[in-house]
Amino acid sequence: LQLDFWLEPRGPGYPIDVRVPFPSLQPLKAHLEANDISYSIMIEDVQALVDHEQMEMRRSRRGMPMSTSTFDYSAYHTLDEV
Protein backbone atom coordinates (compact mmCIF):
# COMPACT_ATOMS: atom_id res chain seq x y z
CA LEU A 1 0.00 0.00 0.00
CA GLN A 2 1.09 3.52 -0.73
CA LEU A 3 0.20 5.97 2.02
CA ASP A 4 1.03 9.65 2.39
CA PHE A 5 0.84 10.60 6.08
CA TRP A 6 -0.30 14.18 6.65
CA LEU A 7 -0.48 13.74 10.42
CA GLU A 8 2.05 11.18 11.61
CA PRO A 9 1.00 8.37 13.95
CA ARG A 10 1.79 9.18 17.60
CA GLY A 11 0.66 5.90 19.09
CA PRO A 12 -2.32 3.62 19.57
CA GLY A 13 -5.59 5.49 20.00
CA TYR A 14 -4.37 8.71 18.40
CA PRO A 15 -5.88 9.88 15.11
CA ILE A 16 -3.86 10.15 11.91
CA ASP A 17 -4.50 11.93 8.63
CA VAL A 18 -3.39 10.04 5.57
CA ARG A 19 -3.80 10.50 1.82
CA VAL A 20 -4.52 7.21 0.12
CA PRO A 21 -3.98 6.89 -3.64
CA PHE A 22 -7.05 5.48 -5.36
CA PRO A 23 -5.47 2.05 -6.16
CA SER A 24 -4.74 1.56 -2.43
CA LEU A 25 -8.14 2.72 -1.19
CA GLN A 26 -10.09 -0.55 -1.24
CA PRO A 27 -7.25 -2.67 0.20
CA LEU A 28 -6.80 -0.17 3.04
CA LYS A 29 -10.54 -0.05 3.76
CA ALA A 30 -10.65 -3.86 3.84
CA HIS A 31 -7.67 -3.97 6.24
CA LEU A 32 -9.18 -1.37 8.56
CA GLU A 33 -12.58 -3.05 8.61
CA ALA A 34 -11.06 -6.52 9.14
CA ASN A 35 -9.24 -5.16 12.19
CA ASP A 36 -12.26 -3.23 13.49
CA ILE A 37 -10.51 0.12 13.05
CA SER A 38 -12.85 3.07 12.54
CA TYR A 39 -12.09 5.63 9.85
CA SER A 40 -13.66 8.61 8.15
CA ILE A 41 -13.02 10.16 4.77
CA MET A 42 -12.33 13.86 5.13
CA ILE A 43 -11.69 14.72 1.47
CA GLU A 44 -13.18 12.43 -1.17
CA ASP A 45 -10.99 13.61 -4.06
CA VAL A 46 -7.93 15.73 -3.22
CA GLN A 47 -7.01 16.26 -6.89
CA ALA A 48 -10.46 17.65 -7.70
CA LEU A 49 -10.12 20.04 -4.76
CA VAL A 50 -6.66 21.19 -5.93
CA ASP A 51 -7.89 21.61 -9.52
CA HIS A 52 -10.85 23.70 -8.35
CA GLU A 53 -8.62 25.89 -6.17
CA GLN A 54 -6.19 26.48 -9.04
CA MET A 55 -9.07 27.44 -11.34
CA GLU A 56 -10.37 29.91 -8.73
CA MET A 57 -6.90 31.41 -8.30
CA ARG A 58 -6.47 31.86 -12.06
CA ARG A 59 -9.92 33.45 -12.29
CA SER A 60 -9.18 35.91 -9.47
CA ARG A 61 -5.83 36.95 -11.00
CA ARG A 62 -7.14 37.40 -14.54
CA GLY A 63 -6.76 40.97 -15.73
CA MET A 64 -4.71 42.11 -12.75
CA PRO A 65 -1.35 43.63 -13.67
CA MET A 66 1.53 42.13 -11.71
CA SER A 67 3.22 44.63 -9.45
CA THR A 68 4.30 44.73 -5.83
CA SER A 69 1.19 46.72 -4.92
CA THR A 70 -1.25 44.22 -6.51
CA PHE A 71 0.61 40.97 -5.76
CA ASP A 72 -1.57 38.65 -3.68
CA TYR A 73 0.68 37.33 -0.92
CA SER A 74 -2.11 35.15 0.48
CA ALA A 75 -2.34 33.01 -2.69
CA TYR A 76 0.02 30.37 -4.01
CA HIS A 77 2.10 31.49 -7.01
CA THR A 78 4.19 29.41 -9.35
CA LEU A 79 7.88 30.19 -9.73
CA ASP A 80 7.19 31.79 -13.13
CA GLU A 81 4.64 34.15 -11.56
CA VAL A 82 7.01 35.19 -8.80
C-alpha positions in Angstrom: 0.0 0.0 0.0 1.1 3.5 -0.7 0.2 6.0 2.0 1.0 9.7 2.4 0.8 10.6 6.1 -0.3 14.2 6.6 -0.5 13.7 10.4 2.0 11.2 11.6 1.0 8.4 14.0 1.8 9.2 17.6 0.7 5.9 19.1 -2.3 3.6 19.6 -5.6 5.5 20.0 -4.4 8.7 18.4 -5.9 9.9 15.1 -3.9 10.1 11.9 -4.5 11.9 8.6 -3.4 10.0 5.6 -3.8 10.5 1.8 -4.5 7.2 0.1 -4.0 6.9 -3.6 -7.0 5.5 -5.4 -5.5 2.1 -6.2 -4.7 1.6 -2.4 -8.1 2.7 -1.2 -10.1 -0.6 -1.2 -7.2 -2.7 0.2 -6.8 -0.2 3.0 -10.5 -0.1 3.8 -10.6 -3.9 3.8 -7.7 -4.0 6.2 -9.2 -1.4 8.6 -12.6 -3.0 8.6 -11.1 -6.5 9.1 -9.2 -5.2 12.2 -12.3 -3.2 13.5 -10.5 0.1 13.1 -12.8 3.1 12.5 -12.1 5.6 9.9 -13.7 8.6 8.2 -13.0 10.2 4.8 -12.3 13.9 5.1 -11.7 14.7 1.5 -13.2 12.4 -1.2 -11.0 13.6 -4.1 -7.9 15.7 -3.2 -7.0 16.3 -6.9 -10.5 17.7 -7.7 -10.1 20.0 -4.8 -6.7 21.2 -5.9 -7.9 21.6 -9.5 -10.8 23.7 -8.3 -8.6 25.9 -6.2 -6.2 26.5 -9.0 -9.1 27.4 -11.3 -10.4 29.9 -8.7 -6.9 31.4 -8.3 -6.5 31.9 -12.1 -9.9 33.4 -12.3 -9.2 35.9 -9.5 -5.8 37.0 -11.0 -7.1 37.4 -14.5 -6.8 41.0 -15.7 -4.7 42.1 -12.7 -1.4 43.6 -13.7 1.5 42.1 -11.7 3.2 44.6 -9.4 4.3 44.7 -5.8 1.2 46.7 -4.9 -1.3 44.2 -6.5 0.6 41.0 -5.8 -1.6 38.6 -3.7 0.7 37.3 -0.9 -2.1 35.1 0.5 -2.3 33.0 -2.7 0.0 30.4 -4.0 2.1 31.5 -7.0 4.2 29.4 -9.4 7.9 30.2 -9.7 7.2 31.8 -13.1 4.6 34.1 -11.6 7.0 35.2 -8.8 
